[in-house]
């Protein structure tokens, strides 16, 4: 069975040399791989994302706000109330386990 690129990097403890890979990030501590980052670190704070992406915290927050806005609008078209969406998003931040909209 063929090993995944990120698994070979982890097994050999080397940073990924393939910088045109869609998962490549310029962050040596995570072996330059977003998959390795997610597997080893779990959820990241906005500041941690900013550090890994080489952008400001404010820019990451702007992208998050735009994304959440699109998410809310999309779910509203599907009939989900904005208050329900915001409630679920709030529970994700607080670490609650039940993320259902029902």
TIVEXZA-422028 format. One record per residue: residue in three letters; x, y, z of N, C-alpha, C, CB in turn; residue number from 1. Coordinates in pm, 1 decimal, decimal comma. Glycine has a CB too. Layout:
BEGIN
r	n_X	n_Y	n_Z	ca_X	ca_Y	ca_Z	c_X	c_Y	c_Z	cb_X	cb_Y	cb_Z	k
ALA	X	Y	Z	X	Y	Z	X	Y	Z	X	Y	Z	NUM
...
END
This chain:
BEGIN
r	n_X	n_Y	n_Z	ca_X	ca_Y	ca_Z	c_X	c_Y	c_Z	cb_X	cb_Y	cb_Z	k
UNK	84,1	-118,5	0,0	0,0	0,0	0,0	89,0	125,3	0,0	-95,9	-0,5	122,9	1
UNK	56,7	219,4	-84,7	134,4	341,8	-97,4	109,0	433,6	22,3	100,0	414,0	-229,0	2
UNK	217,1	483,7	83,3	203,6	575,8	195,4	172,8	715,3	145,5	330,4	576,8	280,5	3
UNK	96,3	786,5	224,1	66,7	925,8	194,7	192,8	1008,5	219,8	-52,8	977,5	281,1	4
UNK	204,5	1117,5	146,5	319,8	1206,9	158,2	341,2	1251,0	301,9	301,9	1329,1	68,7	5
UNK	234,3	1297,7	367,2	249,8	1347,6	503,1	295,2	1239,8	599,4	120,7	1407,0	551,3	6
UNK	251,7	1115,9	576,3	290,9	1006,8	665,6	439,5	975,6	650,4	206,9	880,9	637,3	7
UNK	490,8	984,3	528,3	634,1	963,0	507,0	714,9	1071,2	577,8	667,1	961,6	356,1	8
UNK	666,6	1195,6	572,6	737,3	1304,4	641,9	737,2	1281,7	792,7	672,8	1440,6	609,0	9
UNK	623,9	1239,1	846,3	614,7	1213,3	990,5	705,5	1097,3	1028,6	468,6	1183,0	1032,0	10
UNK	699,1	988,7	953,0	780,2	870,8	983,6	929,5	901,9	982,0	750,0	759,6	884,6	11
UNK	970,4	989,6	890,4	1112,7	1023,7	876,2	1150,2	1152,8	949,4	1148,1	1037,0	728,8	12
UNK	1051,0	1217,0	1013,7	1069,9	1341,5	1086,6	1143,6	1446,7	1002,0	1147,0	1314,7	1215,6	13
UNK	1092,2	1466,2	880,0	1147,8	1567,4	790,2	1035,2	1657,3	740,9	1222,4	1501,4	670,2	14
UNK	1070,4	1782,2	717,0	973,0	1876,4	661,8	944,8	1843,2	516,6	1023,2	2021,1	674,7	15
UNK	822,6	1867,6	475,6	782,8	1837,3	339,0	857,8	1927,7	240,7	630,4	1853,8	322,3	16
UNK	921,0	1868,0	140,1	992,9	1947,0	40,7	905,4	1989,6	-76,9	1110,6	1868,9	-10,3	17
UNK	781,9	1940,2	-83,4	694,5	1963,4	-199,0	612,5	2089,8	-174,1	600,7	1840,3	-224,8	18
UNK	672,5	2206,7	-202,0	604,2	2331,5	-167,2	494,2	2371,7	-264,3	703,6	2441,5	-158,9	19
UNK	468,5	2292,8	-367,7	352,6	2320,8	-452,8	233,6	2230,7	-416,9	389,9	2302,1	-600,8	20
UNK	246,5	2154,6	-309,5	137,2	2071,5	-258,4	30,0	2162,0	-199,3	188,6	1969,7	-151,8	21
UNK	-95,1	2126,2	-215,5	-204,1	2208,8	-163,0	-205,9	2215,2	-10,9	-336,2	2156,1	-212,3	22
UNK	-138,2	2123,4	56,9	-135,5	2119,9	202,6	-7,2	2179,4	261,3	-151,5	1977,7	250,1	23
UNK	82,8	2226,2	175,7	210,6	2280,2	222,0	190,0	2414,1	290,1	309,1	2294,7	105,4	24
UNK	250,2	2430,9	407,9	252,3	2559,6	477,6	396,9	2586,9	517,4	156,5	2559,7	603,9	25
UNK	432,1	2711,4	523,4	568,2	2749,6	558,5	580,7	2755,7	710,5	606,3	2886,0	494,2	26
UNK	581,1	2637,7	772,3	586,6	2629,0	918,7	657,4	2499,6	956,0	442,9	2634,8	982,2	27
UNK	787,2	2511,4	980,2	872,9	2394,8	1004,4	827,1	2308,9	1123,1	1014,9	2440,7	1028,1	28
UNK	773,5	2372,8	1227,5	733,1	2296,7	1346,2	625,6	2192,9	1314,2	682,3	2391,5	1454,2	29
UNK	548,5	2215,7	1207,2	446,5	2120,5	1163,8	490,5	2047,4	1036,7	312,6	2192,6	1139,9	30
UNK	621,0	2039,3	1016,9	680,8	1971,7	901,2	630,6	2028,5	768,8	651,3	1822,6	907,0	31
UNK	593,7	2155,6	769,1	543,7	2227,3	650,3	417,0	2164,4	592,4	651,6	2231,2	542,8	32
UNK	336,4	2100,5	674,4	218,7	2029,3	624,1	95,2	2061,4	708,7	244,3	1877,3	623,1	33
UNK	-11,3	2107,2	642,5	-135,6	2138,8	712,7	-199,7	2014,0	772,7	-233,7	2207,0	618,1	34
UNK	-182,6	1899,6	707,6	-239,5	1774,5	760,6	-168,2	1735,2	889,4	-228,5	1660,0	656,1	35
UNK	-36,4	1744,8	889,0	40,7	1715,5	1010,1	-1,6	1811,2	1121,4	194,1	1727,0	983,0	36
UNK	-18,5	1937,7	1086,8	-61,5	2038,4	1184,0	-195,4	1999,0	1247,0	-72,7	2176,9	1116,7	37
UNK	-292,0	1964,4	1164,5	-424,9	1927,7	1214,4	-419,7	1801,2	1299,3	-521,9	1908,1	1097,8	38
UNK	-342,5	1702,9	1255,7	-333,9	1576,9	1329,7	-264,7	1593,6	1465,1	-259,8	1473,3	1246,9	39
UNK	-164,4	1677,2	1471,0	-88,2	1691,8	1595,0	-143,7	1797,1	1689,8	53,1	1725,4	1562,8	40
UNK	-206,3	1900,0	1636,1	-247,7	2012,0	1719,6	-397,5	2020,8	1744,9	-202,4	2137,7	1657,8	41
UNK	-478,0	1959,0	1661,3	-622,3	1973,2	1675,5	-664,1	2114,7	1638,7	-667,1	1939,1	1819,0	42
UNK	-775,1	2162,5	1694,8	-820,5	2297,8	1662,4	-717,1	2403,0	1703,5	-954,5	2326,4	1731,1	43
UNK	-701,0	2502,7	1618,7	-606,5	2610,8	1644,6	-680,4	2740,1	1675,7	-512,8	2630,6	1524,8	44
UNK	-618,1	2825,7	1751,8	-672,6	2959,5	1772,9	-648,8	3041,4	1646,3	-607,6	3028,4	1897,8	45
UNK	-718,9	3152,7	1634,5	-698,4	3239,1	1518,6	-554,5	3288,9	1513,4	-795,5	3357,7	1522,0	46
UNK	-495,8	3315,3	1627,2	-356,6	3361,8	1631,3	-262,3	3251,8	1581,1	-317,5	3404,7	1775,4	47
UNK	-287,4	3127,6	1618,4	-203,9	3016,7	1571,1	-217,4	2999,2	1420,1	-241,8	2885,9	1643,2	48
UNK	-338,1	3015,8	1368,7	-359,9	3008,7	1223,3	-281,5	3120,1	1155,2	-511,9	3019,6	1188,4	49
UNK	-289,9	3240,6	1209,8	-218,7	3355,1	1151,9	-68,2	3329,8	1147,7	-248,2	3483,0	1232,1	50
UNK	-13,4	3275,9	1254,4	130,0	3245,4	1258,6	168,6	3145,7	1149,4	168,7	3189,9	1396,4	51
UNK	87,4	3043,4	1131,1	118,0	2940,8	1032,5	99,8	2989,7	888,7	31,2	2820,1	1056,3	52
UNK	5,4	3078,5	868,8	-22,2	3127,1	733,0	61,0	3249,9	696,1	-169,7	3160,1	719,1	53
UNK	127,6	3308,0	793,7	210,4	3424,5	766,7	130,3	3551,2	739,9	298,9	3396,6	650,3	54
UNK	12,5	3560,2	801,0	-72,0	3679,3	787,7	-105,6	3729,3	927,3	-202,4	3648,5	706,1	55
UNK	-169,0	3845,9	933,9	-202,7	3901,9	1064,2	-324,9	3832,4	1124,6	-228,3	4052,3	1051,9	56
UNK	-332,0	3841,2	1256,5	-448,1	3789,8	1328,3	-575,0	3857,5	1276,9	-432,5	3812,0	1480,7	57
UNK	-567,6	3988,2	1252,7	-683,7	4064,1	1206,3	-733,5	4009,4	1072,7	-648,8	4213,8	1193,2	58
UNK	-642,6	3974,7	982,7	-683,8	3921,0	852,3	-752,8	3785,5	868,4	-561,8	3907,6	758,7	59
UNK	-701,6	3701,8	954,6	-765,2	3571,2	979,2	-904,6	3592,4	1036,7	-679,3	3484,2	1075,9	60
UNK	-919,9	3688,2	1126,7	-1051,2	3719,4	1185,3	-1147,3	3769,5	1077,9	-1037,3	3825,1	1297,6	61
UNK	-1097,2	3852,9	984,5	-1181,7	3901,1	875,1	-1230,9	3785,0	789,0	-1104,9	4002,3	788,4	62
UNK	-1142,0	3692,6	757,5	-1179,9	3576,3	676,7	-1280,9	3490,5	751,7	-1055,6	3492,4	639,7	63
UNK	-1260,8	3472,6	881,2	-1356,2	3395,5	961,5	-1493,6	3461,7	959,3	-1306,1	3381,5	1106,8	64
UNK	-1498,3	3592,6	977,5	-1626,4	3663,2	979,0	-1698,9	3651,6	845,0	-1604,9	3810,2	1013,8	65
UNK	-1625,8	3663,7	737,0	-1685,0	3648,8	603,5	-1738,7	3507,4	585,6	-1581,0	3681,2	493,1	66
UNK	-1660,7	3409,4	627,0	-1700,0	3269,5	612,2	-1823,7	3236,8	695,4	-1584,8	3178,0	652,2	67
UNK	-1826,9	3283,1	818,5	-1943,7	3258,7	903,7	-2066,8	3325,6	844,2	-1918,7	3310,5	1047,3	68
UNK	-2050,8	3446,7	791,1	-2163,0	3515,3	726,7	-2219,2	3436,0	609,9	-2119,9	3652,4	678,9	69
UNK	-2131,3	3381,6	527,8	-2175,9	3299,9	414,6	-2244,2	3172,7	463,3	-2057,3	3264,6	323,5	70
UNK	-2189,3	3114,4	567,4	-2244,9	2993,4	625,8	-2387,3	3017,8	676,2	-2155,6	2943,5	740,0	71
UNK	-2405,9	3128,1	747,8	-2537,4	3163,1	802,2	-2637,1	3186,4	688,5	-2527,5	3289,2	892,1	72
UNK	-2597,0	3259,5	585,4	-2686,1	3285,8	471,6	-2724,0	3156,6	400,6	-2619,6	3382,4	372,4	73
UNK	-2628,2	3068,2	382,6	-2654,5	2941,1	314,3	-2754,1	2856,3	392,3	-2524,1	2863,2	293,9	74
UNK	-2734,9	2849,7	522,4	-2827,0	2771,8	605,1	-2964,4	2837,0	612,4	-2770,4	2754,7	745,4	75
UNK	-2969,0	2969,9	607,4	-3097,9	3039,9	607,4	-3178,1	3003,0	483,2	-3077,0	3193,0	614,1	76
UNK	-3109,8	2988,5	370,2	-3178,3	2945,9	247,1	-3233,8	2804,4	260,8	-3082,2	2952,9	126,9	77
UNK	-3171,2	2725,8	347,9	-3216,9	2588,7	372,2	-3324,0	2583,2	481,6	-3098,2	2499,9	410,9	78
UNK	-3358,2	2698,9	538,4	-3463,9	2704,3	637,9	-3418,5	2700,4	782,0	-3555,4	2594,3	615,5	79
UNK	-3288,9	2708,2	805,4	-3236,5	2706,9	942,1	-3233,1	2850,5	993,6	-3093,7	2641,5	948,0	80
UNK	-3282,7	2870,8	1115,5	-3286,2	3005,2	1174,1	-3145,3	3051,2	1211,3	-3377,7	3007,7	1298,4	81
UNK	-3121,8	3180,8	1192,9	-2990,3	3237,3	1225,2	-2956,3	3216,5	1372,2	-2986,4	3387,0	1191,2	82
UNK	-3054,2	3227,6	1460,0	-3027,6	3209,5	1603,3	-2980,6	3067,8	1632,9	-3153,0	3241,2	1685,7	83
UNK	-3036,2	2968,6	1560,1	-2991,7	2829,6	1578,4	-2847,0	2812,8	1533,3	-3082,9	2732,7	1500,2	84
UNK	-2813,4	2874,3	1420,0	-2676,5	2865,3	1368,0	-2579,5	2928,6	1467,3	-2665,1	2934,6	1229,1	85
UNK	-2613,7	3046,9	1516,0	-2525,0	3116,1	1608,4	-2510,7	3038,5	1738,8	-2576,7	3257,0	1636,2	86
UNK	-2616,1	2970,2	1780,4	-2610,6	2888,4	1900,5	-2511,4	2773,5	1882,3	-2750,2	2834,1	1934,9	87
UNK	-2518,6	2707,9	1767,5	-2426,2	2597,5	1738,8	-2283,2	2649,7	1731,4	-2464,5	2526,4	1606,5	88
UNK	-2263,2	2761,9	1663,1	-2128,5	2817,9	1654,0	-2074,3	2853,4	1792,2	-2128,4	2941,8	1564,0	89
UNK	-2160,5	2904,7	1878,1	-2119,8	2935,9	2014,7	-2080,2	2812,1	2091,7	-2230,7	3007,3	2087,2	90
UNK	-2151,5	2701,6	2070,8	-2117,8	2578,1	2140,8	-1986,9	2519,5	2088,6	-2231,0	2476,0	2126,2	91
UNK	-1956,2	2542,3	1960,8	-1827,9	2495,5	1907,9	-1712,8	2567,1	1977,3	-1820,4	2517,7	1755,5	92
UNK	-1729,0	2695,7	2000,0	-1624,3	2772,6	2066,8	-1609,2	2731,2	2212,4	-1654,3	2921,6	2058,1	93
UNK	-1721,3	2694,5	2276,5	-1714,9	2659,5	2418,2	-1673,6	2514,1	2440,1	-1849,2	2684,9	2483,8	94
UNK	-1669,4	2435,2	2333,0	-1626,2	2297,9	2344,4	-1736,2	2199,9	2378,4	-1521,6	2288,8	2445,1	95
UNK	-1863,3	2242,2	2374,4	-1973,3	2150,8	2400,9	-1972,8	2040,1	2295,9	-2109,2	2226,1	2401,5	96
UNK	-2018,9	1923,3	2331,8	-2013,4	1808,5	2242,1	-2128,6	1801,8	2141,4	-2011,8	1683,6	2322,8	97
UNK	-2248,8	1842,7	2177,9	-2364,6	1829,6	2088,7	-2370,3	1946,1	1993,0	-2495,3	1820,8	2168,7	98
UNK	-2344,0	1920,2	1863,0	-2341,7	2025,7	1761,5	-2460,5	2017,7	1667,8	-2213,8	2018,5	1681,7	99
UNK	-2566,9	1951,0	1710,3	-2683,5	1935,7	1623,2	-2765,5	2063,8	1619,0	-2770,9	1819,0	1670,3	100
UNK	-2838,2	2082,4	1510,2	-2924,5	2199,2	1496,4	-3066,4	2172,0	1544,2	-2927,2	2244,8	1352,5	101
UNK	-3097,3	2047,7	1575,7	-3232,9	2011,6	1617,3	-3255,5	2040,3	1764,2	-3259,8	1864,9	1588,9	102
END
